[in-house]
Amino acid sequence: MRHSLMSVSALEDPATVRLALDAVALRLDGKTASPRTAKRKRACLSDVLGLAVEEKYFTLPVNPLTAVK
C-alpha cells in the first residue's frame, strides 16, 4: 500500500476533499465499501476536519467537507 503525505491545509481545496471522500468509500482491498461503512468513515473525516478548524489549520473557519456534496 502506498501512502502519500500532505498538509492538512491542502484539504481546503474541494478537489482534494473529493479525493479523500472517494478514498473513504473504498475498502483496503480497493473494492467499494458498504454504504454504512462509507457513511461512518465520512462522519469520522468530518469530525477530524472540524477539529482542524478549531485548531486553525485552515485559513477560513469552515469545515471544508461542507463545500463538497
C-alpha positions, 0 to 999 in steps of 0.5 A: 500500500502506498501512502502519500503525505500532505498538509492538512491545509491542502484539504481546503481545496474541494478537489482534494476533499473529493479525493479523500471522500472517494478514498473513504468509500473504498475498502483496503482491498480497493473494492467499494465499501458498504454504504454504512461503512462509507457513511461512518468513515465520512462522519469520522473525516468530518469530525477530524476536519472540524477539529482542524478548524478549531485548531486553525489549520485552515485559513477560513473557519469552515469545515471544508467537507461542507463545500463538497456534496 
